[in-house]
Amino acid sequence: MSSHRSEMRRTAGAPTLPARAGLGLKPAHFEAVLSTCPDIGFFEVHAENYMVPGGSLPHFLERIREQYALSVHGVGMSIGAEAALDRTHLDALAALVARYEPQSFSEHLAWSTHGDVFLNDLLPVPYTAATLARVCAHVDQVQSHLGRSMLLENPATYLEFEASTMSEPEFISEVVRRTGCGLLLDVNNIHVSCVNHGRDPHAYVRALPLDQVGEIHLAGFATQTDAAGDPLLIDSHGAPVAEVVWALYAEVITLTGAVATLIERDNDVPAFDVLLAEAHRADRTLCGQAGQNMADSVRVRRVVQVPA
Amino acid sequence: MNGAMHVGQGDFAAALLDAGRECPRGLRTWNGSDPNARFAVYRNNVLVSLVDALADTFPVCCELVGETFFRAMARVFVTDHPPRARVLAFYGREFPAFVSTFAPAASVPYLADVARLEMTRLEACHAADALPLPLSEIAAVLATPAQLPGLRVRLHPSVAVLRSKYAVHSLWAAHQGEGDLSAVDPMLAEAVLVLRAGFDVRCVLLDPASAVFIDDLVHGAELGAAHHAASLLDPAFDLAAALGLVLQHEIITARLTGDHDHEHTC
């Protein structure tokens, strides 16, 4: 449909997040970050939280941006909406990106608006040809407006649509292929959605274009049950990362290599040190993979004696 | 097309905001369980996140009526007035007016004005930045008293004056640990100057005439006209004291001259 898509493919010269652990930036932690300068790969903020005229939020984000790499993560673009994207919101986002020059911009495969109502949740879309065309057009529009490629995040969902004609990984792969956007792989969302829909997370991961992963999200979930008594996991962002998600993350990293990894925590936010400890755990996984890659390259030049 | 029921986002959105509705047809679950139980997760996410946002913005209101009452009231507001903007920072601008007409809250007549004060504080928190007019400029203005009646100033974007029939400042302050709530007579009229100093949002209690004076300045009145209006309300209005308050809080950011708001700024 357009020639700019191939240009949008992330290139060596494009800004990227460092392949390290990062944390969501919370106003309660501004002072601690600036006074202690923690060893952290990057910070991430929700774009809409900083779309305010002035005051402490823009001030502290600017100061922290001077010292750290930044990921801007949108929650209000409503890329999956049936309606056209909001031009005013696109302009506000472009201004934000121009001001803070983040290494990454990401948004969700979801919708959150209907008419002029903003529903403040990430709502699911059916995986159909019509949705695919619409989502691709919207991703194209965002990328054109920003003049850079974006990352698209796989959703946590609680319901599926009878109308869907393709799997979620198939759908996402096709969006990535057609638009040249990258993938924000939310490993917690994979676990949550696979439990919620009786899928195999290992197969799900391998069905995605893992070479296009630009960032990983890790978060905590809450456990409920559905009407049949089966577990229903809620993407709460209100708990530490679960062990099962850490395990899936380690598996993902062996497939993707080291990738910038965010510890997401938006509810019941603990002390900064607690989050930092989770980030350091992710860093150890990333370092382990980097070490493994080096070890692998050494091992192939060796003859390994296997005991009989 | 596979012939399956298409779920429009309009139906989905309408069911989200109406707990009495069934979830749309065309949704499925892997284990054949009732999709309504799962749809409730989305409905809950929407309601709870927006009620939480209101609880964050109106903490004193929440304390005044108790969390249970506040959250029940906020749920009604969210359903009737869902956000119309993707930036949630200012969600709740219609909440004070809603509270003033919310019958179950009628026994707390001052609640709506406390909500107005909390919303005004939030607006001040995120208002645009502006530097105060330098002291040298202020001194130059004060050195030519003959020009003062015709002087117009621009006040900091965070500045607002709230005038209430109720003791909104005392009620708010008591919930910040300043003063004794039981000693507050909520039925006494109070006026408050809201401003941001640095990143600190402040509430300053004003006498009624000073409130008229500063509010008129906020709205671009000439100093002489604002003085006149304040004196009409209270013949003992102390212009020097009111100007002193304005200067003390450094809320003048520009001097406006002529008819076209030509600005002298730092």
Interface residues (C-beta under 8 A of the other chain):
Chain A: E48 N49 M51 V52 P53 G54 G55 S56 L57 P58 H59 G76 M77 S78 A81 E82 D86 H89 A92 W111 S112 T113 H114 G115 D116 V117 F118 L119 N120 D121 L123 P126 Y158 L159 E160 F161 E162 A163 T165 N196 H197 G198 R199 Q224 D226 A227 A228 D230 L232 I234
Chain B: M1 N2 A4 M5 H6 V7 G8 Q9 G10 F12 A13 L16 L17 C23 G26 L27 R28 T29 W30 N31 G32 S33 D34 P35 N36 A37 R38 F39 V41 Y42 N45 V46 S49 L50 A53 P82 P83 R84 A85 R86 V87 L88 A89 C125 H126 A127 A128 D129 P157 R196 F199
